Amino acid sequence: MRISAKAEYACLAVIALAERYDENRPVTIREIASAQSIPETFLTQILLKLKGAGLVHSTRGSAGGY
């Protein structure tokens, strides 16, 4: 079975967010991208789709993230 890069990166992003759930602070796209070796622009698109599906929540501002 083939899994697209977008699906694989989405899974990696959700796992990265779940690992940091207890930190009680938003995780930036840059942190997720560097930890999982995902291009930031591609990750932004993926996280917007996950947010639209209600799987992640975002926080705006300088201390924002997912």
C-alpha positions as CSV (number, residue, x, y, z in Angstrom):
1,M,0.0,0.0,0.0
2,R,1.3,3.4,-0.9
3,I,0.8,6.4,1.4
4,S,1.2,9.9,0.0
5,A,3.8,12.2,1.4
6,K,1.0,14.5,2.6
7,A,-0.7,11.7,4.5
8,E,2.6,10.6,6.1
9,Y,3.5,14.2,7.1
10,A,0.0,14.7,8.5
11,C,0.5,11.6,10.7
12,L,3.9,12.8,11.8
13,A,2.6,16.3,12.6
14,V,-0.2,14.9,14.7
15,I,2.2,12.6,16.6
16,A,4.5,15.5,17.2
17,L,1.6,17.5,18.6
18,A,0.5,14.6,20.8
19,E,4.0,14.2,22.2
20,R,3.9,17.8,23.3
21,Y,0.3,17.9,24.6
22,D,1.3,18.0,28.3
23,E,3.5,21.0,27.8
24,N,0.4,23.2,27.9
25,R,1.6,25.6,25.3
26,P,1.2,25.9,21.5
27,V,3.8,24.2,19.3
28,T,5.0,26.3,16.4
29,I,5.1,25.0,12.8
30,R,8.9,25.6,12.9
31,E,9.3,23.3,15.9
32,I,7.3,20.5,14.2
33,A,8.9,20.9,10.9
34,S,12.5,20.7,12.3
35,A,11.7,17.8,14.6
36,Q,10.0,15.8,11.8
37,S,12.0,17.0,8.8
38,I,9.0,18.3,7.0
39,P,9.1,21.4,4.8
40,E,7.5,24.3,6.6
41,T,5.4,25.5,3.7
42,F,4.0,22.0,3.1
43,L,3.4,21.6,6.8
44,T,1.4,24.8,6.9
45,Q,-0.9,23.5,4.2
46,I,-1.4,20.2,6.0
47,L,-2.1,21.8,9.4
48,L,-4.7,24.1,7.8
49,K,-6.5,21.0,6.5
50,L,-6.3,19.3,9.8
51,K,-7.6,22.4,11.5
52,G,-10.5,22.5,9.0
53,A,-11.3,18.9,9.9
54,G,-11.3,19.7,13.6
55,L,-8.4,17.5,14.4
56,V,-6.1,20.3,15.7
57,H,-6.6,23.8,17.2
58,S,-4.5,26.8,16.6
59,T,-3.6,29.9,18.6
60,R,-2.8,33.2,17.0
61,G,-0.1,35.7,17.9
62,S,3.6,35.7,18.6
63,A,3.2,32.9,21.1
64,G,0.8,31.0,18.9
65,G,1.0,27.6,17.3
66,Y,-1.0,24.4,17.2
